[in-house]
Amino acid sequence: ETTTTTGTTVVPTPTAPLATAFEDLGLPEALLRGILAQGFTQPTPVQAAAMPALLRGDDVVAEAPSGSGKTLAFAVPGLAAVDVAVNAPQVLVVAPTGVLAQQTALVCEALAQHMQPRPRIFAATAGARLPSAAGGRLQPQVIVATPMKLLDLCGLLPDGRGASQRSGGAAALSVQHVRVCVLDEADEFLDKPEFTEQ
């Protein structure tokens, strides 16, 4: 566990000194260009500690103050994990609110702007429907969802209903190819009773 003067905690503890430049983190070139295009010049403590572990595929628990760069810390390694040849969701970010889910999806879109081909990113919030590109055959590869919308898309609502089901009753979304799963603002899920059932 690493704690800095900014209150950042990352588990597992980094085994090497923290990088002081994004170029030192071993990021794919396209994502590095996306970061720099957004005006970021050096990683924050949570980014420098979490990104290498996430890029290795380690499980990470990161706690840091608001505005410390946690979204970038998980979004970049998540995007790096996407195999654009796989037509299925591979990164799943669960956010407590629709507004946060939409903001996170926009951050992912901006970071992925130099990736070729670009991963398909979808904000799954109330009222959103899966994109129907190529007659519905192309699945999003990065999904940022609220808990209830995720349950809806996977056909797992408690009463058996699912507005987002394909014809024949199959779930509209499968998570069997997910490689990266993020609980953003996880404390919100633990603190609020409405998320307990979900």
C-alpha positions as CSV (number, residue, x, y, z in Angstrom):
1,E,0.0,0.0,0.0
2,T,1.3,3.4,-0.9
3,T,0.2,6.6,0.7
4,T,1.4,10.0,-0.4
5,T,1.0,13.5,1.1
6,T,-2.0,14.0,-1.3
7,G,-3.9,11.1,0.4
8,T,-3.4,8.7,-2.5
9,T,-3.6,5.0,-1.7
10,V,-2.9,2.3,-4.2
11,V,-2.9,-1.4,-3.6
12,P,-0.7,-3.3,-4.6
13,T,2.3,-1.2,-3.6
14,P,4.4,-0.1,-6.5
15,T,7.7,-2.0,-6.7
16,A,9.6,0.7,-8.5
17,P,9.9,4.5,-8.1
18,L,6.9,6.4,-9.4
19,A,7.2,7.7,-12.9
20,T,7.4,11.5,-13.4
21,A,6.4,11.5,-17.0
22,F,3.7,9.7,-19.0
23,E,6.4,8.6,-21.5
24,D,8.0,6.5,-18.7
25,L,4.9,4.4,-18.0
26,G,5.2,2.1,-21.1
27,L,1.9,3.3,-22.6
28,P,1.0,2.5,-26.2
29,E,2.0,5.4,-28.5
30,A,-1.6,6.1,-29.6
31,L,-2.8,6.5,-26.0
32,L,0.2,8.6,-25.1
33,R,-0.7,10.9,-27.9
34,G,-4.3,11.0,-26.6
35,I,-3.1,11.9,-23.1
36,L,-0.8,14.7,-24.4
37,A,-3.5,16.0,-26.7
38,Q,-5.7,16.5,-23.6
39,G,-3.0,18.8,-22.1
40,F,-1.7,16.4,-19.5
41,T,2.0,16.6,-19.1
42,Q,2.9,14.4,-16.1
43,P,1.1,11.8,-14.1
44,T,-0.5,12.5,-10.8
45,P,0.5,10.2,-7.9
46,V,-2.5,7.9,-8.3
47,Q,-1.8,7.6,-12.1
48,A,1.9,6.9,-11.6
49,A,1.1,4.3,-9.0
50,A,-1.9,2.6,-10.5
51,M,-1.2,2.6,-14.3
52,P,1.8,0.2,-14.3
53,A,-0.1,-2.3,-12.1
54,L,-3.2,-2.1,-14.3
55,L,-1.2,-2.4,-17.5
56,R,0.2,-5.6,-16.1
57,G,-3.3,-6.9,-15.4
58,D,-3.0,-6.7,-11.6
59,D,-6.1,-6.1,-9.4
60,V,-5.9,-2.6,-8.0
61,V,-7.7,-0.7,-5.3
62,A,-7.0,3.0,-5.6
63,E,-8.2,5.8,-3.3
64,A,-7.4,9.4,-3.9
65,P,-9.1,12.8,-3.5
66,S,-11.5,14.2,-6.1
67,G,-9.7,15.8,-9.0
68,S,-6.6,13.7,-8.5
69,G,-6.9,11.9,-11.9
70,K,-8.4,8.5,-11.0
71,T,-10.5,8.4,-14.2
72,L,-7.3,8.7,-16.4
73,A,-5.6,6.2,-14.1
74,F,-8.1,3.4,-15.0
75,A,-9.2,4.6,-18.5
76,V,-5.8,4.5,-20.2
77,P,-4.9,0.9,-19.1
78,G,-8.5,-0.2,-19.9
79,L,-8.2,1.2,-23.4
80,A,-4.8,-0.4,-23.8
81,A,-6.4,-3.8,-23.0
82,V,-8.9,-3.6,-25.8
83,D,-8.4,-6.0,-28.8
84,V,-10.2,-4.1,-31.5
85,A,-10.5,-7.4,-33.5
86,V,-12.8,-8.8,-30.8
87,N,-16.4,-7.8,-31.4
88,A,-17.5,-7.8,-27.8
89,P,-17.3,-5.8,-24.6
90,Q,-13.9,-6.1,-23.1
91,V,-13.8,-3.1,-20.6
92,L,-16.6,-2.5,-18.2
93,V,-16.8,0.5,-16.0
94,V,-19.6,0.7,-13.5
95,A,-20.4,4.2,-12.3
96,P,-23.0,5.2,-9.6
97,T,-24.7,7.9,-11.7
98,G,-25.6,8.4,-15.3
99,V,-23.8,11.8,-15.3
100,L,-20.5,10.2,-14.2
101,A,-20.9,7.3,-16.7
102,Q,-21.4,9.8,-19.5
103,Q,-18.4,11.9,-18.4
104,T,-16.2,8.8,-18.2
105,A,-17.2,7.7,-21.6
106,L,-16.3,11.1,-23.0
107,V,-12.9,10.9,-21.4
108,C,-12.4,7.5,-22.9
109,E,-13.4,8.8,-26.4
110,A,-10.9,11.7,-26.1
111,L,-8.1,9.4,-25.0
112,A,-8.8,7.0,-27.8
113,Q,-8.8,9.6,-30.5
114,H,-5.4,8.4,-32.0
115,M,-6.1,4.7,-31.7
116,Q,-6.6,3.0,-35.1
117,P,-9.0,1.5,-35.4
118,R,-10.8,3.2,-32.5
119,P,-12.5,1.0,-29.9
120,R,-16.3,1.4,-29.8
121,I,-17.3,3.2,-26.5
122,F,-20.8,3.3,-25.1
123,A,-22.3,5.1,-22.1
124,A,-25.0,2.7,-20.9
125,T,-27.3,5.0,-18.9
126,A,-31.1,5.3,-18.4
127,G,-32.8,5.5,-21.8
128,A,-29.6,4.7,-23.8
129,R,-29.9,1.9,-26.4
130,L,-27.1,-0.2,-27.7
131,P,-25.8,1.3,-31.0
132,S,-27.1,-0.5,-34.0
133,A,-24.1,0.0,-36.3
134,A,-23.8,-2.6,-39.0
135,G,-27.3,-3.8,-38.4
136,G,-26.6,-4.3,-34.7
137,R,-23.7,-6.7,-35.3
138,L,-21.0,-4.4,-33.9
139,Q,-20.8,-4.5,-30.1
140,P,-19.3,-1.8,-28.0
141,Q,-15.9,-2.8,-26.7
142,V,-15.8,-0.3,-23.8
143,I,-19.0,0.1,-21.7
144,V,-19.5,2.6,-19.0
145,A,-22.7,1.8,-17.2
146,T,-24.9,2.5,-14.3
147,P,-25.7,-0.6,-12.2
148,M,-29.4,-0.7,-13.2
149,K,-28.7,-0.3,-16.9
150,L,-26.0,-3.0,-16.8
151,L,-28.5,-5.4,-15.2
152,D,-31.0,-4.4,-17.9
153,L,-28.6,-5.0,-20.8
154,C,-27.5,-8.4,-19.3
155,G,-31.2,-9.4,-18.8
156,L,-30.6,-9.7,-15.0
157,L,-33.3,-7.4,-13.6
158,P,-34.8,-8.9,-10.5
159,D,-38.3,-9.2,-11.9
160,G,-37.1,-10.8,-15.1
161,R,-37.9,-7.8,-17.3
162,G,-35.3,-6.3,-19.5
163,A,-36.1,-3.5,-21.9
164,S,-32.8,-4.1,-23.7
165,Q,-33.4,-7.7,-24.7
166,R,-32.9,-9.0,-28.3
167,S,-35.8,-10.8,-29.9
168,G,-36.2,-14.3,-28.6
169,G,-35.5,-13.2,-25.0
170,A,-31.7,-13.2,-25.1
171,A,-29.8,-10.5,-23.3
172,A,-28.6,-7.7,-25.5
173,L,-25.2,-7.8,-23.9
174,S,-22.8,-10.5,-22.9
175,V,-19.8,-9.8,-20.5
176,Q,-18.0,-13.1,-21.2
177,H,-15.1,-11.3,-22.9
178,V,-14.6,-8.6,-20.3
179,R,-10.9,-8.3,-19.4
180,V,-11.1,-5.2,-17.3
181,C,-13.8,-4.3,-14.8
182,V,-13.7,-1.0,-12.9
183,L,-16.0,0.1,-10.0
184,D,-15.7,3.8,-10.2
185,E,-16.5,5.6,-6.9
186,A,-16.9,2.2,-5.3
187,D,-17.5,3.8,-1.9
188,E,-20.8,5.1,-3.4
189,F,-21.9,1.5,-4.0
190,L,-21.0,0.5,-0.4
191,D,-22.6,3.6,1.3
192,K,-25.9,3.8,-0.4
193,P,-28.7,1.3,0.3
194,E,-30.2,1.6,-3.2
195,F,-27.1,-0.1,-4.6
196,T,-27.1,-3.0,-2.1
197,E,-29.7,-5.1,-4.1
198,Q,-28.0,-4.3,-7.4
